[in-house]
Amino acid sequence: MTQTVTPSEKPSLHSQGRELFGDRLFRYLCLGAGVAVLAVLALILFSTIQQSLPAFSASGIKFFTDSHWIANDPDGDGPLQPRFGALAFIYGSLIVATVALVIAVPVAIGISLFLTQVAPKRLRGPAVMVMDLLAAVPSVVFGLWGVLVACPALVGVYTGLHHAVKDIPVLKSIFGPPVSSGHALMTAGLIVAIMIIPIITSLAREVFMTVPDADKQAAYALGATRWEMIKGAVLPHSFGGLVGAVMLGLGRALGETIAVALVIGSTAQITANLFASGDALPAVIANQWGESSGTHRAALVGLGVVLFVITVLINLTARYIVRRAELRMRGAS
């Protein structure tokens, strides 16, 4: 028996084919966008490595293991031969980012939980607006505030904390004698923490808002308190998004330039004392780029390559942590 297609069915078949074509086109566009981003990143990495090869060839492995950075030698053959070692700057960048995350992450998650789980609706709007305004403040404003206000004010705080822990074996090394100007690794970490709190808060707030109400109501129905509900329903569901928010804040902390350059002290050294001066990868590039040439400029480009690689490795580690956590949660469920 032959089955005929009625005229009323023809538009539906045509629209179905059009939808399939649209889905296919959208998939290819997304794939092309992803490939284009990877291609751009690969070209950036290739070009920067190519321009930094003179410094890598001149210093060898010491570019990554040496903490001495001597860019200018007026005589050319004196005791101060040009010497480029990035280890002190790598250390400074990691210390500043670590201090910033230790301070910013608990504060940002606490603010996000308060806004999404505790605060009344009339308070959420103004608080969110303030957070968005803080995120839009230029970094140079934070840097100037740090130089003019924070650095002088923190000298007394650093001195008091140093005297309070000077007899404790480990803490006396971490909180050692402060520099008189207040330009220190800790100051840079505090300024960067203030800068990344709005970013982490905004992302964490959006992540917490995606938690299904059914999960929260189920926790309450089982007799959980508000904190037990947050710990058992909100935080596990939001773990992947929180890691992404923290990684975005970490990327901002590692790449921050002007604010860090103004308050860190610009001293190439590796020290356990957070109250001592230091330097960071982006700050060195910003401070020395204008007067650089030849191998010196290639070395600065090499610092950019090192910062790029560190950021990629941190993001890959974060994705691995999130993946393991998701697999563990699926196994538990």
LOMI-190999 format. One record per residue: x, y, z of N, C-alpha, C, O in turn. Coordinates in steps of 0.001 Angstrom, whole numbers, plus 500000, padded with zeros to 6 digits. Layout:
! residues N
XYZXYZXYZXYZ/...
This chain:
! residues 333
500853498809500000500000500000500000500887501239500000501771501367500847/500663502132499078501499503326498958501016504408499907499827504724499964/501982504983500670501662506033501616501987507380500993503123507629500591/501019508216500918501181509535500315501389510579501398500872510466502509/502153511587501048502423512687501958501451513815501659501441514352500551/500664514163502601499678515230502422500358516575502381501458516728502914/499731517549501763500361518883501699500628519481503060501562520266503225/499791519106504065500008519684505390501282519174506037501810519814506947/501790518022505581503003517470506156504279518039505531505348517970506137/504175518594504337505366519084503649506059520227504399507285520203504503/505356521205504916506059522257505665506795521739506895507874522229507230/506207520741507574506879520208508756508163519498508382509164519616509089/508150518764507287509382518110506842510424519134506414511617518968506671/509967520175505770510896521220505339511508521941506554512712522192506598/510656522266507534511173522931508728512114522030509512513083522496510111/511814520710509502512706519789510201514082519749509551515100519721510242/514110519748508243515395519774507554516146521068507783517373521090507879/515367522168507871516004523450508128516608523500509537517678524076509736/515917522894510515516440522847511870517712522008511937518665522367512629/517721520871511201518929520054511187520098520808510577521228520710511056/519823521566509513520892522354508900521377523435509858522578523689509956/520433524081510575520822525110511536521667524546512670522649525164513081/521286523370513179522078522743514245523474522392513755524463522588514461/523539521874512548524845521501511997525721522740511789526914522731512093/525103523809511261525853525041511047526343525619512372527478526085512467/525489525589513393525882526106514703527026525293515288527948525859515875/526981523979515137528054523129515652529381523444514962530424523501515612/529339523646513652530565523951512927531108525331513301532320525523513390/530203526289513518530646527617513925531321527567515303532358528197515514/530733526825516224531342526690517546532691525994517462533648526396518125/532764524945516643534029524241516464535077525163515857536232525157516281/534677525957514863535615526890514251536103527943515221537278528310515209/535187528440516076535592529435517067536601528847518051537591529493518396/536341527611518504537276526969519422538635526740518790539664526985519420/538647526274517552539917526045516860540648527359516632541874527415516734/539893528430516319540527529729516091541202530243517355542298530800517294/540545530057518507541155530497519769542444529729520035543461530317520403/542397528412519846543610527619520053544709528009519074545886528035519435/544327528313517834545325528717516849545969530044517228547181530211517090/545158530991517707545702532290518122546657532119519296547733532716519316/546263531301520280547153531065521423548458530402520985549535530749521470/548348529444520062549556528783519573550464529761518834551685529709518983/549874530649518040550679531645517322551333532626518290552484533018518098/550600533021519328551191533917520331552374533249521011553432533857521173/552189531992521410553275531273522072554467531104521135555613531278521550/554202530767519876555282530560518906556065531851518670557296531848518686/555342532956518453556023534222518155556820534734519351557926535246519179/556274534605520563557007535075521737558234534206522011559290534723522377/558103532899521837559275532033522006560347532382520986561534532399521309/559931532660519755560890533005518709561635534293519054562843534388518837/560920535286519591561570536550519922562424536465521190563315537289521397/562154535480522030562939535345523260564092534355523127564820534136524095/564272533760521969565344532782521782566741533337522075567564532606522627/567052534606521729568397535110522079568683535059523574569800534740523983/567681535370524390567892535316525844568013533884526321568861533583527162/567177532991525797567268531586526185568612530989525770569196530187526499/569094531385524599570391530859524131571540531402524971572496530680525254/571456532668525371572545533266526141572592532754527573573675532571528129/571415532518528183571370532117529592571212530614529779571623530075530806/570625529931528805570406528496528959569401528196530055568441528938530265/569641527096530747568739526689531815568765527659532982567831527693533783/569841528458533086569927529416534185568866530506534092568594531193535076/568269530667532921567192531641532808566040531281533749565320532163534218/565869529989534023564774529547534890565240529222536310564417529136537221/566534529041536510567034528631537828567847529700538544568140529556539731/568214530764537848569030531818538446568118532937538947567136533286538291/568445533489540098567644534572540677568278535945540477567754536932540994/569360536039539763570040537321539540569606537897538194569557537190537188/569294539184538195568861539876536977569674541164536860569410542147537553/570654541141535982571515542301535740571351542664534282571869541980533399/570624543750534030570271544084532654571294545003531997571566544865530804/571861545932532748572708546964532145574120546903532698574316546820533911/575089546944531823576504547004532197577140548157531420577308548045530206/577490549236532065577978550402531322579276550153530569579495550757529518/580142549282531073581433549057530420581398547925529410582155547930528439/580533546966529632580451545836528717581375544702529072581135543567528659/582452544974529842583388543909530208583724543952531700584693543330532133/582931544682532486583209544785533908582634543612534667582207542623534071/582624543726536008582113542626536830580609542427536687580098541343536970/579893543472536249578446543361536114578078543011534679577517543829533949/578396541808534296578004541336532979576492541126532948575906540725533953/575855541392531806574414541144531713574073539704532096574704538752531637/573080539579532931572714538268533478571206538241533685570650539112534354/570554537249533115569099537211533140568629535896533758568717534831533147/568135536004534970567547534858535657566157535219536159565989536229536843/565171534415535832563769534749536112563242534132537395562078534345537733/564063533367538129563540532618539267562966533540540345561917533237540914/563629534651540633563137535566541663561790536167541271560931536382542126/561607536438539984560345537017539528559231535975539516558081536284539829/559575534743539156558587533666539233558138533474540677556947533334540955/559096533469541583558777533328542998557883534481543471556893534259544167/558235535702543091557435536848543510556017536790542990555075537094543721/555853536402541731554508536295541160553676535250541884552504535486542177/554268534096542176553532533035542854553186533425544289552098533112544772/554107534109544973553830534535546350552705535563546386551796535456547209/552757536548545510551707537571545462550352536935545149549350537262545786/550320536027544169549063535375543814548550534502544952547344534447545196/549459533816545654549040532967546769548460533796547908547410533460548456/549147534879548261548638535757549320547270536316548928546357536373549753/547133536725547672545860537288547215544737536260547295543629536590547719/545009535024546896543960533992546939543606533620548370542430533433548684/544601533509549241544328533160550638543407534194551285542551533849552099/543588535446550923542742536497551491541409536601550755540362536737551388/541440536539549428540251536868548633539232535740548578538030536003548629/539677534487548474538727533393548254537751533232549421536547533169549171/538198533160550688537205533045551767536250534236551834535054534067552071/536784535444551624535932536629551676534909536606550546533731536883550770/535355536276549327534450536272548179533370535203548318532201535464548035/533755533999548753532756532938548917531791533296550042530594533029549933/532291533897551119531407534313552199530404535362551743529224535282552084/530869536354550968529949537373550455528916536750549527527736537095549582/529361535831548675528438535191547735527382534362548461526205534402548102/527799533611549479526830532833550250525855533740550987524664533443551078/526366534840551508525471535770552206524434536357551252523257536457551600/524860536742550063523940537368549119522917536389548571521779536772548297/523307535125548406522397534164547785521590533345548781520519532848548434/522077533192550017521416532294550957520857532993552192519963532453552843/521357534168552530521001534795553800520368536167553615519339536456554227/520956537008552793520551538407552707519134538550552181518730537789551302/518366539508552698517037539783552139517152540387550739518194540928550371/516079540290549970516118540728548579516404542217548452517065542629547499/515927543036549383516147544479549278517610544861549453518021545949549049/518406543964550059519825544234550251520683543702549112521797544179548897/520172542721548385520993542077547349521316543029546211522451543060545736/520336543806545767520569544717544639521684545708544894522611545786544087/521641546481545991522740547421546258524092546743546444525113547263545995/524106545569547112525378544881547322525978544405546005527184544523545789/525142543873545133525624543426543820526133544609543010527143544493542316/525448545744543089525882546932542356527252547401542845528099547793542042/527471547361544168528773547765544710529876546827544221530962547279543857/529601545530544213530593544575543734530941544807542269532107544735541882/529917545087541455530159545347540035530963546625539835531816546691538950/530696547635540649531460548880540540532919548673540933533814549231540299/533167547880541968534546547596542365535295546843541277536483547080541057/534602545936540596535252545176539525535621546064538351536522545728537582/534934547202538198535191548089537065536242549146537353536618549893536450/536730549232538592537738550240538929539061549893538248539506548751538363/539710550819537546540998550518536894542068550129537907542070550601539044/542962549272537478543997548769538381544944549869538831545477549808539939/545163550874537989546077551943538379545528552714539575546300553252540368/544202552775539713543613553457540872543956552691542151544324553289543162/543832551359542096544221550556543252545712550719543545546113550771544708/546532550799542503547958550964542713548302552287543362549122552343544279/547679553350542890547926554660543493547437554703544932548108555263545799/546270554114545196545788554051546573546754553260547444546989553611548600/547311552194546884548269551408547643549520552189547982550028552094549099/550031552974547016551249553757547255551002554886548247551803555108549155/549896555597548075549662556807548869549057556523550243549305557265551194/548264555453550354547529555209551594547967553905552266548351553900553436/547905552801551515548119551491552134549554551298552615549777550846553738/550525551638551771551929551394552157552325552117553441552870551472554336/552080553424553579552440554079554850551666553529556036552217553411557131/550387553188555835549579552709556957549980551311557401549860550976558580/550458550489556464550769549102556791552121548926557467552380547871558047/552988549927557407554308549787558031554166549510559518554819548610560046/553321550271560196553111550041561626552491548686561915552844548035562899/551555548253561052550936546933561233551979545840561065552033544904561863/552808545953560032553851544955559811554831544915560985555241543840561423/555197546080561484556148546133562602555572545477563850556254544707564526/554316545786564151553680545177565320553547543673565194553774542945566160/553179543197564004553049541754563796554401541069563884554504539959564408/555442541723563376556786541143563462557233541001564914557789539970565294/556997542018565718557390541950567129556553540913567887557027540323568859/555318540693567447554456539733568135554883538295567892554669537442568753/555489538002566728555819536608566386557324536395566286557751535348565800/558146537349566727559588537235566509560227536097567296561363535724567005/559535535536568281560076534418569045559517533071568596559893532038569150/558630533061567607558047531813567090558880531367565892559042532140564948/559414530147565900560420529747564904560030529975563449560798530591562710/558869529502563014558517529599561595557956530973561256558323531565560240/557081531472562093556419532737561801557387533907561781557148534891561080/558478533820562539559416534939562553560145535076561212560642536151560877/560205533981560450560793534069559113559789534580558092560142535338557188/558530534159558240557509534591557292557155536054557495557005536804556530/557021536458558755556697537848559073557937538499559690557964538830560875/558953538671558856560225539198559317560222540713559412559164541339559358/561407541308559555561490542770559660560944543436558401561360543086557296/560028544380558540559434545021557354560329546118556798561145546700557513/560161546386555514560861547511554899560196548805555363559000548829555654/560970549861555427560466551130555983559423551800555101558623552602555583/559428551477553818558490552131552899557146551423552818556173552007552343/557074550170553276555839549408553148555653548753551806554655548063551596/556587548945550882556516548319549560557025546881549700558233546651549773/556112545930549736556491544565550067555608543573549327554602543938548720/556007542312549393555220541241548785553824541165549393552839540975548679/553743541316550717552446541269551391551544542407550931550346542205550731/552102543592550762551302544731550304550753544476548909549585544755548638/551586543952548029551112543628546681550016542570546729549031542663545997/550183541557547596549150540540547721547840541097548237546773540694547774/547901542027549197546688542641549731545969543470548665544746543400548542/546720544247547904546101545071546859545455544187545797544329544448545372/546159543146545369545599542247544359544376541506544908543422541254544172/544402541158546197543236540500546804542008541392546725540918540926546393/542182542675547029541057543607546930540550543683545496539352543851545269/541445543561544538541056543664543136540306542441542633539416542570541792/540648541256543132540015540043542604538795539604543407538059538724542961/538562540192544575537379539824545358536091540058544565535240539168544557/535893541204543896534655541380543136534478540364542006533360539934541724/535588539980541358535495539021540254535051537661540765534114537072540227/535714537160541796535358535851542342533954535893542938533201534928542812/533597537000543585532272537117544190531175537049543137530186536338543318/531339537779542043530311537790541001530120536404540395528989535960540196/531217535726540103531100534387539501530554533379540500529709532555540150/531030533436541744530537532495542753529053532716543026528311531760543253/528628533963543005527204534241543223526347533603542123525311533002542407/526784533738540877526035533129539779526025531608539887525027530962539569/527143531044540337527205529586540490526246529116541581525532528131541395/526226529808542708525337529427543805523864529540543415523027528788543915/523554530469542533522168530642542113521687529521541206520485529394540974/522599528705540688522198527582539832521849526331540628521390525346540050/522058526349541946521725525185542762520198525012542779519493525961543121/519671523848542427518218523650542401517591523849543781518139523407544791/516453524509543811515742524700545076515316523368545686515204523240546905/515080522374544821514667521069545335515743520452546224515431519818547232/517008520638545851518095520099546669518146520779548034518336520125549059/517974522100548034518007522821549302516799522478550181516934522301551391/515641522388549569514441522048550344514512520614550867514008520322551951/515133519726550103515300518352550575516198518300551800515945517534552730/517259519122551800518142519171552974517386519702554189517525519173555292/516602520730553989515805521258555102514799520223555597514560520107556799/514213519474554666513223518469555053513833517354555895513144516734556706/515119517102555703515812516090556503516284516639557848516944515929558607/515954517885558147516304518464559436517620519203559465518130519495560547/518196519520558306519486520212558265519316521677558638518293522291558334/520308522223559286520356523660559525520783524365558244521104523723557244/520781525708558289521173526444557083522613526130556706522898525916555528/523526526096557664524917525784557345525060524354556845525832524102555919/524335523416557436524390522029556960523827521924555552524325521137554747/522790522708555240522260522722553882523300523265552899523479522724551809/523981524342553300525010524915552425526149523925552222526636523739551107/526565523294553316527688522357553235527329521089552475528177520524551786/526079520631552589525711519368551961525079519484550600525118518528549825/524486520640550276523781520774549002524384521842548099524567521604546906/524698523020548649525132524140547817526585523981547374526888524071546184/527473523748548326528900523691547989529261522512547085529993522718546117/528791521285547343529132520200546408528618520440544996529314520143544025/527413520973544872526867521230543547527642522322542817527680522336541587/528260523236543562528918524401542961530423524252542868531103525215542512/530974523083543173532424522943543270533119523306541965534082524072541970/532645522767540851533295523041539573533267524514539220534272525066538773/532121525159539418532036526586539131532904527422540047533476528424539617/533012527018541322533863527756542251535330527658541854536068528639541935/535748526475541426537130526329540973537384527222539765538438527850539668/536426527282538845536570528171537705536664529632538117537461530383537555/535857530046539098535919531427539583537264531728540227537840532793540007/537762530790541022539058530986541674540176531046540634541097531854540757/540098530195539614541129530212538582541116531516537797542171532020537411/539925532067537558539867533359536883540486534443537755541209535305537255/540207534405539059540851535345539961542351535147540018543104536117540089/542795533888539988544231533615539997544897534145538738546001534686538794/544224533990537598544776534538536363544931536046536432545920536603535957/543937536706537032544046538162537208545181538496538162545909539464537942/545340537708539220546399537977540192547786537787539577548696538574539837/547943536753538772549242536509538148549579537554537096550743537922536935/548575538032536383548829538965535292548750540424535660549021541277534815/548384540751536901548268542150537287549636542834537200550647542298537654/549639544018536612550911544673536289551111545977537056551999546071537903/550286546980536761550539548331537259550451548393538781551346548928539436/549370547847539346549196547921540803550340547222541528550849547727542529/550744546049541017551842545312541647553160546064541485553958546121542420/553390546634540316554646547345540076554804548550540997555925548927541339/553688549154541401553761550345542245554023550036543712554549550886544430/553669548836544176553723548578545624554636547425546023554817547194547218/555217546692545078555961545493545448557409545791545824558035544992546520/557949546911545383559307547271545786560371547068544744561451547647544865/560119546266543713561047546077542580562432545644543031563433546258542662/562487544584543830563753544009544277563791542542543894562944541766544336/564750542155543087564854540770542628565516539925543705566742539862543788/564706539277544527565242538433545587564222537353545943563021537507545722/564733536267546495563893535176546995564037535158548503565116534885549028/562960535446549190562982535520550643561672534994551201560612535136550591/561769534383552374560558533900553035559806535026553729558655534845554127/560432536177553879559826537309554578558810537993553671559182538588552660/557527537910554026556483538553553230556504540063553368555914540766552548/557172540570554386557241542016554597558440542638553900558697543831554060/559172541849553132560309542362552379559874542711550959558825542269550491/560691543506550287560398543863548901560673542680547984561439541778548324/560045542695546833560244541653545842559937542198544460559942543408544238/559671541293543542559293541693542186558519540563541539558588539420541991/557782540874540480556935539894539812557142539988538307557638540994537802/556762538942537602557003538862536163556382540029535386557103540706534653/555085540292535514554528541406534730555054542763535148555174543659534313/555376542936536435555904544220536895557269544505536283557548545641535899/558118543493536189559443543677535580559305544067534114560005544959533635/558411543402533411558216543715531991557773545158531823558285545868530958/556820545600532649556314546969532536557373548002532909557460549051532271/558173547722533924559156548694534398560358548831533471560915549921533347/560767547739532817562023547756532073561857547743530556562845547851529830/560635547613530071560459547472528626560908548727527874561527548617526815/560609549904528399560926551128527674562409551353527463562795551990526483/563247550854528343564691551076528241565445549835527774566672549788527856/564731548849527294565370547578526915565667547547525427565057548261524630/566623546696525079566973546465523676567805545192523603568386544762524600/567857544607522444568693543436522223568318542264523106567148541892523203/569318541684523750569094540514524599568225540844525799567452540007526265/568352542063526297567514542481527425566036542417527052565224541893527814/565691542942525896564290542891525459563861541453525209562730541085525526/564737540641524650564403539231524448564158538533525778563287537668525877/564929538907526805564726538318528129563375538721528706562719537909529358/562954539948528480561644540385528956560529539636528245559529539274528865/560694539401526951559722538582526226559720537162526784558671536525526875/560899536670527156560975535342527777560215535286529088559616534260529410/560227536383529856559421536422531078557938536290530749557194535639531482/557508536906529651556125536752529223555805535315528860554714534827529157/556748534627528218556548533212527892556405532384529162555541531510529245/557248532656530146557174531926531412555823532150532082555215531205532586/555352533392532089554046533693532689552919532991531940551977532494532557/553011532950530633552009532255529820551972530769530161550897530196530340/553131530155530251553204528722530549552673528434531950551953527455532149/553021529276532922552530529080534287551010529137534321550371528315534977/550428530102533618548972530230533592548320529008532972547316528513533484/548881528518531874548316527331531226548401526119532144547440525357532257/549544525935532800549704524787533695548724524854534865548170523831535267/548509526043535412547570526187536525546155525864536075545415525200536803/545766526317534896544425526019534400544237524544534104543169523992534367/545260523898533559545160522453533321545044521696534635544286520731534732/545791522126535646545676521495536960544284521674537547543730520752538145/543721522868537373542365523115537885541342522229537187540445521691537836/541464522071535879540523521203535154540664519755535616539671519035535716/541881519333535894542084517970536383541428517790537754540808516760538016/541564518791538629540952518706539962539430518642539844538781517839540514/538869519495538986537411519488538809536941518153538250535926517615538691/537665517626537293537285516340536693537320515224537721536401514406537771/538354515173538538538432514147539577537305514296540593536727513305541038/536994515540540957535913515760541919534571515333541343533757514745542054/534323515618540064533059515209539451532945513691539384531873513140539635/534032513013539049534001511557539009533760510973540396533043509983540539/534359511585541418534153511114542788532696511297543225532118510431543882/532116512441542848530733512692543215529775511749542496528789511300543080/530064511444541219529226510489540499529325509087541093528336508362541199/530556508727541479530703507422542120529978507326543434529404506288543764/530000508424544201529303508439545485527786508370545313527082507749546109/527289509036544231525843509011544007525387507673543427524197507482543177/
